[in-house]
Amino acid sequence: MIRAGALAAAWALLAGAALAQPALKAPLTAGLRLTDPASGAALAQVQPGQPFDVQLEFRAQVGSVPTDLAPLAWIRQRGPGDLPCAETAAAYRAAGRAALGSVDLNGIVLGMVARDGAFTVLDPQRALGTANLLTARRFDPPPSALAADPRSGAFLLALPGAAPGQGLALALDPYGQPRLLAEGLQRPAALVPAASGGGWLLDAGAGTVLRLDRGAPQPMAAGARAIAGDAGTRGTGRLAVLAGDELLVLRDDGAVQLRSPAPGALAVALGPEAALWLDPEALHVVWLDAPDAAQRIALPGAFDRLALSPEGRMAFLFARDRTGFAVADLALGRVVQGAATDSPVAEVGFLPGTAVLRLADQSGVGVMDLRRIAPGHEAVVGHVALGPPRPAAEARDAALLAPYLPEPVMLAVHADSYSGFVVDRRHAISGKPPMEALRLRGGIPQMLRALNRGLRPLGSGRFVTTTRLPGPGDWELVVSAGIGQMAFCAPVPTPPTPAAAQAQPGRISPEADAAGRIRLRFLAGDGRPAAGLSGMVELAALTGNWRQRQPFSTDAGGLSAESYDLAPHVPLVVTAGGAGFEPLVLETAP
C-alpha cells in the first residue's frame, strides 16, 4: 500500500494469490480518501465522534472496473490477534456482520420521527440497550415529513416552523450533521426522494413543488396539492403532481412531461409506465406514452387512498375512514380482488412481489404475495399480529412501514409498544409470528424510513459513505471487493491516545501499640500520610483458613484508629479493598 500525504491518495493492491507472483499486476487498485463531509477537504486526522467521508476509487489494470462491483467496508480496532485482510473479509461475508466493537459501513440505518418531535437514527444490527442509537435531536414543532435519499446517503426532513414562512427542509446524515436545503416555506407537507439525489417537496401552504438539492429551489406546479414518486424503491426519476384539477408528470429537471385533466382527484400514484389518479367513483390510468388513451376502472366502493406496486401493475385502493381494500390489475384494466378488514388500512408498503398492508389500529399487518393475485379467486392475505389494538386516529396518518431494501424484508411498527417486527413474503402464507423484533428508542414512533449506509456508487468505480469513530484507539479500515480474496486494510489516522497517568500504589505498614496489638499506617504513593481514610481491611492467614474483615479509619498521620490482635495468626496478608494500596505481607508481629 502506498500512501500520499495524509491518506489523500492511499493505494492498496487488491490481489490475493497474485502477490505470490511479482511478475503479475494486480487486477484492481483502490484509492482511499478520508474527507470532511461539509467541505470535501482531505483529513490529516480523524477525531473520535467526528463524521467523515470514506471515498474509494477502484481502477482496473486491464479493461474496466466491473459494473457490478459492490464493495463492503468496516472499521476495526487493530489488535495482535487480527486475521489477515482476506480472511477477515471471508469471515465477514460468512457471518454477515463485523466483529463486536467494529464500525460497520454496510446495511441499513433507521431514521425515526417521534410524536413529540424527536428525530433519532437507529442501527438495527445493534440492539443492546441504547447502543443502537446513533444520533438524536428534537424539533419543535415536529417534522411534517421524512424521506430517505439513497443517492446522498441522508435523511430528508420537512420542518413546518413556528409560523407560516418559517418552514425548513434539511438533509441529515446518519450521524445527525444537518445541511439546509430550503427555507422560508409556508407549510411543507410531503417529501419524495429523487433518484439523482435530493428530493421533491410539496409546500402545501404555497401550493407549489420545490426540487431540493439543485441549488436555490424554484417553485413550480402552481396549485399543487399532492405528489407521488415512481413506485420503485430507489428514488424517483419523475414526479406526479395533482395541481388543481390537473395531473402533471415532471421530469427530474422539473420540465413537464405530461399534463392531463384530473377533476375531483383525491389521490395520485406514479409507475414506470403510467400515472394514476383516483376520484370517488373510479381509478384513472394515464399511460405516459399514450396520454390520450386514458383508462377508467370502475370501483366497487368509495376509496380515497392509492398505492401502486413497484412493477406498476397492481394498484391497492383503500380509505382513511372505511375498512376493507381492493386491488386493481392495470394489465387487465379492472378490479380483481378485495378483502374486508377489522380496521381501516392506513398504509401499504411493497417488497419485490409482495405487498404489506398496515391496519390503522396497529393490531397487525396483512401480507400478500402479488404473484398469487388472480381474478375470481379469494384474496390470500397472511395476517401478522403486532400488538394490542389502539384507537385508529393515533396512527392513521403515520408512516410505520419501512422496507429494508435491498434485503427483501419489511419493518412493521407497533408504535405504542415501541417495537418493530420484521416480515417478508413468507408471512403471506405461513401465518407464523415474526421471528425478529427491534426495540425503538426516542419516543412514540410517528414516521420511520430506512437508509442504506453502505458504500454508494458515484460512477466510474467510485464509492462513498459517511461514518464516524465511536472513540479513540488504533483504527483500521477493511475493504472487500467481493471478488475472490481481493481485500485490503488501511489505517485510519487518529490523534495519539494520551497515556494514562499511572498512579503509584500506596503502602501499608504495621506498628505495635502499648498493649501489644497492631495498628496499620497508610501512606499514599508519594509517601504522604493517607489521612481521613475509611473502609474495610481483609486479614487472611497464609496457613490454615483464618480470615476476617475489619473496619478501619485513619487519623491525620495515616494511622488506623483501630488496633488488631494479629500475633496468633502470622504469617498473614493485609489487604485494603479498593483503596489503592499494595497488600501487606506480615510474616512476624512487630
Secondary structure, 3 states (H helix, E strand, C coil): CEEECCCCEEEEECCCHHHHCCCCCCCEEEEEEEECCCCCCECCCCCCCCCEEEEEEEEECCCCCCCCCCCEEEEEECCCCCCCHHHHHHHHHHHCCCCCCCEECCCEEEEEEECCCEEEEECCCCCCCCCCEEEEEECCCCCCEEEEECCCCEEEEEECCCCCCCEEEEEECCCCCEEEEEEEECCEEEEEEECCCCEEEEECCCCEEEEECCCCCCCECCCEEEEEEECCCCCECCEEEEECCEEEEECCCCCEEEEEECCCCCEEEECCCEEEEECCCEEEEEECCEEEEEEEEECCCCCCEEEECCCCCEEEEEECCEEEEEEEECCCCEEEEEECCCCCEEEEEEECCEEEEEECCCCEEEEEEHHHCCCCCCCCCEEEECCCCCCHHHHCCCECEEECCCCCCEEEEEHHHCEEEEECCCHHHHCCCCCCEEECCCCCEEEEEEEECCCEEEECCEEEEEECCCCCCCEEEEEECCCCCCEEEEEECCCCCCCCCCCCCEEEEEEECCCCCEEEEEECCCCCECCCCEEEEEEEECCCCCEEEEEEEECCCCEECCCECCHHHCCEEEEECCCCECCEEECCCC
